């Protein structure tokens, strides 16, 4: 059996990987470890599944922490269950055995995957029954929690782990429990902000982690990076199908007709679409309408408002972290 030991003084966990016949060690925050122990119990004894999101800026170390969390909960975790595409995620979920961990790493990353955001979310939602029946532990690593489907973000995710840098150093995280991540999603979704002028979600659950690759030695690390790079390159090279091009053109024409007949501003159109969970930025709408010779002059008031929103998006959620980026 795969075993696990912990040295209490340094809180370094030691996980024996039978397949590699070696012990993998890394530091794990004690409070986070206690929460993960509850998840392990739920998976094995309480007939439950678990889905968590790990988000953060590019290069913040979110993949490193996600792999450590996954390996601790499921010592059998290996590269075959770390995937980078919606198709790979579906295959991994269907092949996974009861109680295992699957990591969807860098979801929504890359130009093509951003364009197919709704497709990734549909795949995720469609697999929820499989995840539940197999008591799987699923970790989704993504740039921001707000890209998740509302149903998954509010009701199916157990927690959000937000990874960030402090004074230029990686290795910091905050955990939002079920209640707090719901509030964060509802309050911050409109502007993709973790705090606002009149609100903030404070969490005292914070910790550190360090850059140890949790799935094996340098050879395994290199294979992981190669797999990740190839997946991203393939995603960006995939051209749109004829059907996708057709539907995009239909969308653009209908958007222009709506703009022409209603005389709505780009901002009003963006807000209207947002009401129906169809997100298009003001800049995107402007690009579409300009194809048909329609251009809207942005007034000074809007430019000032846009600047305020951009500044707000850059804020972090807790004012008690003056050094946090």
MILUMGU-227120 format. One record per residue (C-alpha): residue number from 1; x negated, y, z. Coordinates in Angstrom, 2 decimals. Each point is the difference from the previous one (the first is absolute). Last residue first. Layout:
 num    east   north      up
 NUM       X       Y       Z
...
% end
This chain:
 num    east   north      up
 325   -0.93   42.08   -5.33
 324    0.01   -0.73    3.73
 323   -2.21    2.20    2.10
 322    2.78    1.87    1.77
 321    1.80   -3.24    0.96
 320    2.60    1.23    2.52
 319    2.04    1.55   -2.80
 318    1.20   -3.43   -1.07
 317    1.62   -0.55   -3.40
 316   -2.60    0.92   -2.53
 315    0.29    2.97   -2.31
 314   -0.86   -0.02   -3.71
 313    3.62   -0.21   -1.08
 312    0.71    3.24    1.86
 311   -2.52    1.94   -2.07
 310    1.54   -1.26   -3.22
 309    3.47    0.95    1.26
 308   -1.12    3.52    0.89
 307   -1.66    0.41   -3.39
 306    3.18   -1.12   -1.75
 305    1.99    2.64    1.91
 304   -2.44    2.71   -1.08
 303    0.25   -1.16   -3.62
 302    3.80   -0.10    0.27
 301    0.17    3.56    1.29
 300   -2.34    1.26   -2.73
 299    2.28   -1.24   -2.75
 298   -0.65   -3.08   -2.10
 297    0.68    0.56   -3.67
 296    1.89   -2.95   -1.38
 295   -0.95   -1.55   -3.31
 294    2.20   -1.76   -2.53
 293   -1.52   -0.83   -3.37
 292    1.26   -3.58   -0.04
 291   -3.26   -1.50    1.24
 290   -0.05    2.82    2.57
 289    2.99   -1.65    1.68
 288   -1.97   -3.15    0.80
 287   -3.06    1.86    1.29
 286    2.16    2.28    2.16
 285    1.79   -2.98    1.48
 284   -3.36   -1.52    0.90
 283   -1.18    3.27    1.60
 282    3.20    0.27    2.05
 281   -0.63   -3.49    1.28
 280    2.16   -2.93   -0.97
 279    1.41   -2.39    2.58
 278    3.15   -1.99   -0.53
 277    1.47   -0.74    3.43
 276    3.41    1.43   -1.05
 275   -0.34    3.18    2.06
 274   -3.58    0.22   -1.28
 273    1.35    0.36   -3.50
 272    1.98    3.06    1.05
 271   -3.01    1.49    1.79
 270   -2.17   -0.35   -3.11
 269    2.73    1.51   -2.17
 268    0.35    2.94    2.38
 267   -3.77    0.57   -0.05
 266   -0.10   -0.13   -3.80
 265    2.78    2.59   -0.09
 264    3.55   -0.95   -0.92
 263    1.47    1.52   -3.17
 262    2.68   -2.72    0.16
 261    0.19   -0.80   -3.73
 260   -3.68    0.47   -0.89
 259   -1.46   -1.65    3.11
 258    2.32   -2.97   -0.30
 257   -0.83   -0.30   -3.71
 256   -3.71    0.14    0.83
 255    0.34   -2.74    2.61
 254    2.03   -2.14   -2.39
 253   -2.68    0.36   -2.67
 252   -2.82   -0.86    2.43
 251    1.83   -3.05    1.35
 250    0.65   -1.30   -3.50
 249   -3.67    0.47   -0.85
 248   -1.01   -1.91    3.10
 247    2.46   -2.77   -0.82
 246   -1.45   -0.40   -3.49
 245   -3.60    0.03    1.22
 244    0.86   -2.67    2.57
 243    1.66   -2.14   -2.65
 242   -2.98    0.30   -2.34
 241   -2.25   -1.13    2.86
 240   -2.21    2.47    1.82
 239   -3.69   -0.68   -0.36
 238   -1.92   -2.00    2.61
 237   -3.44    1.60    0.33
 236    0.62    1.64    3.39
 235    1.27   -3.19    1.58
 234   -2.83   -2.04   -1.47
 233   -2.60    2.40    1.41
 232    1.65   -0.09    3.43
 231    0.16   -3.79    0.04
 230   -3.61   -0.29   -1.17
 229   -1.18    2.35    2.75
 228    1.86   -1.89    2.73
 227   -1.27   -3.37   -1.14
 226   -3.56    1.31   -0.14
 225    0.31    1.54    3.46
 224    1.33   -3.24    1.47
 223   -2.69   -2.07   -1.71
 222   -2.67    2.33    1.43
 221    1.43   -0.33    3.50
 220    0.06   -3.78   -0.35
 219   -3.69    0.03   -0.95
 218   -0.80    2.42    2.82
 217    1.42   -2.43    2.57
 216    3.54   -0.87    0.98
 215    3.61    1.19   -0.03
 214   -0.17    2.73    2.66
 213   -2.33    2.48   -1.70
 212   -1.33    2.06    2.91
 211    0.39    3.75   -0.32
 210    0.98    0.96    3.53
 209    3.27    0.67    1.78
 208    1.19    2.67    2.40
 207    3.22    0.72    1.84
 206    3.23    1.93    0.38
 205    3.38   -0.79    1.54
 204    0.88    3.36    1.56
 203    2.37    0.81   -2.83
 202    1.44    3.45   -0.63
 201    2.46    0.53   -2.85
 200   -0.01    3.66   -0.99
 199    2.69    2.55   -0.73
 198    0.70    3.66   -0.68
 197   -2.77    1.00   -2.41
 196   -0.33   -3.56   -1.20
 195   -1.94   -3.16    0.73
 194   -1.12   -3.16   -1.82
 193    0.88    1.55   -3.38
 192    1.14   -1.67   -3.20
 191    2.15    3.12   -0.65
 190    3.47   -1.55   -0.09
 189   -1.05   -3.18    1.81
 188   -1.25    1.73    3.14
 187    3.04    0.19    2.23
 186    1.69   -3.28   -0.89
 185   -3.25   -1.95   -0.37
 184   -1.49    1.35    3.23
 183    3.20   -0.67    1.92
 182    0.03   -3.59   -1.21
 181   -3.74   -0.31    0.80
 180    0.74    1.15    3.54
 179    2.77   -2.50    0.69
 178   -1.76   -3.04   -1.40
 177   -3.37    0.75    1.57
 176   -2.48    2.46   -1.48
 175   -3.62   -1.09    0.44
 174   -2.95    2.36   -0.35
 173   -3.39   -0.85   -1.49
 172   -3.64    1.12   -0.01
 171   -2.93   -1.69   -1.75
 170   -1.49    2.53   -2.37
 169   -2.18    2.92    0.96
 168    0.17    3.41   -1.67
 167    0.89    1.80    3.22
 166    2.85   -2.48    0.51
 165    1.22   -2.15   -2.88
 164    3.42   -1.60   -0.30
 163    1.93   -3.26    0.03
 162    3.77   -0.05    0.65
 161    1.36   -3.33    1.20
 160    3.76   -0.09   -0.56
 159    2.14   -2.49    1.89
 158    2.60   -2.72   -0.26
 157    1.03    0.61   -3.59
 156    3.36   -1.42   -1.02
 155    2.45    2.73    1.07
 154   -1.27    3.49   -0.73
 153   -2.92   -0.48   -2.37
 152    1.37   -3.11   -1.70
 151    3.45    1.49   -0.59
 150   -1.47    3.35   -1.06
 149   -2.34   -1.53   -2.59
 148   -3.59    0.82    0.84
 147   -1.80    2.96   -1.55
 146    0.42    1.99    3.23
 145   -2.45   -2.25    1.86
 144   -2.89    1.59   -1.87
 143   -3.04   -1.22   -1.93
 142    0.96   -3.67    0.28
 141   -0.98   -3.21    1.78
 140    2.92   -2.39    0.44
 139   -0.38   -2.65    2.68
 138    2.25   -3.05    0.02
 137    0.19   -2.54    2.82
 136    2.20   -2.82   -1.22
 135    2.76   -1.77    1.91
 134    0.68   -2.17   -3.07
 133    3.72    0.77   -0.11
 132   -0.52    3.71    0.65
 131   -2.69    0.51   -2.62
 130    2.04   -1.94   -2.52
 129    3.04    2.16    0.76
 128   -2.08    3.17   -0.28
 127   -1.26   -0.93   -3.45
 126    2.55    2.03   -1.97
 125   -0.75    3.09    2.11
 124   -3.72   -0.18   -0.77
 123    0.50   -0.58   -3.71
 122    2.45    2.91   -0.16
 121   -2.54    2.20    1.79
 120   -2.70   -0.89   -2.50
 119    2.36    0.76   -2.87
 118    1.02    3.34    1.53
 117   -3.64    1.07    0.11
 116   -0.51   -0.86   -3.66
 115   -1.51    3.34   -0.97
 114   -2.20   -0.05    3.06
 113   -1.11   -3.49   -0.94
 112   -1.06    1.21   -3.43
 111   -2.11    2.88    1.29
 110   -1.77   -1.93    2.74
 109    1.00   -0.85    3.55
 108    3.62   -0.83    0.79
 107   -1.02   -2.93    2.24
 106   -3.65    0.19    1.05
 105   -0.04   -3.48    1.56
 104    3.07   -2.24    0.18
 103   -1.12   -2.23    2.87
 102    1.58   -3.40    0.62
 101   -0.17   -1.69    3.41
 100    1.14   -3.53    0.77
  99    2.80   -1.10    2.33
  98    1.53   -2.60   -2.34
  97   -2.09   -0.65   -3.08
  96   -0.62    2.54   -2.74
  95    0.59   -1.00   -3.62
  94    3.13    2.11   -0.59
  93   -1.48    2.97    1.85
  92   -3.30   -0.24   -1.91
  91    1.77   -0.17   -3.37
  90    2.16    3.03    0.75
  89   -3.01    1.97    1.19
  88   -2.02   -0.90   -3.07
  87    2.80    1.24   -2.24
  86    0.34    3.23    2.00
  85   -3.73    0.56   -0.29
  84   -2.96    0.23    2.39
  83   -0.06   -3.26    1.93
  82   -1.63   -1.37    3.14
  81    1.44   -3.50    0.44
  80   -2.57   -1.77   -2.20
  79   -2.74    2.03    1.71
  78    0.37   -1.87    3.28
  77    2.26   -0.03    3.06
  76   -0.26   -3.29    1.92
  75   -0.73    1.87    3.27
  74    3.52    1.52   -0.14
  73    0.69    2.67    2.66
  72   -3.65    0.98    0.35
  71   -0.69   -0.29   -3.72
  70    2.93    2.25   -0.88
  69   -0.96    2.71    2.47
  68   -3.62   -0.05   -1.17
  67    1.06    0.09   -3.65
  66    2.32    2.95    0.66
  65   -2.77    1.84    1.85
  64   -2.41   -0.30   -2.93
  63    2.70    0.90   -2.51
  62    0.82    3.19    1.94
  61   -3.62    1.15    0.05
  60    0.51    3.71   -0.74
  59   -1.33   -0.33   -3.54
  58    3.22    1.16   -1.63
  57    2.24    1.66    2.56
  56    2.06   -2.04    2.42
  55    2.65   -2.69    0.26
  54    0.48   -3.39    1.64
  53    3.57   -1.29   -0.20
  52    1.35   -2.87    2.09
  51    2.30   -2.92   -0.80
  50    0.68   -2.75    2.53
  49    1.94   -3.25   -0.14
  48    1.90   -1.65    2.84
  47    0.77   -3.56    1.10
  46   -0.77    0.78    3.66
  45   -2.83   -2.46    0.66
  44   -2.57    0.23   -2.78
  43    0.68    3.33   -1.69
  42    1.25    1.74    3.14
  41   -2.98   -1.24    2.02
  40   -2.45    1.25   -2.59
  39    1.78    3.37   -0.05
  38   -0.27    0.27    3.78
  37   -3.73   -0.76   -0.23
  36   -0.25    2.78   -2.59
  35    1.35    2.47    2.53
  34   -2.58   -1.10    2.58
  33   -2.77    0.28   -2.60
  32    1.04    3.56   -0.81
  31   -0.32    0.91    3.66
  30   -3.40   -1.66    0.23
  29   -1.44    1.61   -3.14
  28   -1.62   -2.74   -2.07
  27   -3.75   -0.20   -0.56
  26   -1.13   -2.56   -2.55
  25   -1.30   -3.56   -0.11
  24    0.31   -2.73   -2.62
  23   -1.02   -3.51    0.96
  22   -1.02   -2.43   -2.73
  21    1.10   -3.21   -1.62
  20    1.22    1.85   -3.10
  19    3.21   -2.03   -0.13
  18    0.15   -0.34    3.77
  17   -0.13    3.74    0.67
  16   -0.79    0.53    3.67
  15    1.12    3.37    1.24
  14   -2.01    1.90    2.60
  13    1.64    3.15    1.35
  12   -2.13    2.82    1.39
  11    1.64    1.69    2.97
  10   -3.35    1.26    1.25
   9    0.32   -1.04    3.63
   8    2.82   -2.52   -0.50
   7   -1.75   -2.28   -2.45
   6    2.76   -1.54   -2.06
   5    0.29   -3.46   -1.43
   4    2.03   -1.45   -2.83
   3    0.36   -3.50   -1.37
   2    0.83   -1.56   -3.33
   1    1.12   -3.56    0.63
% end
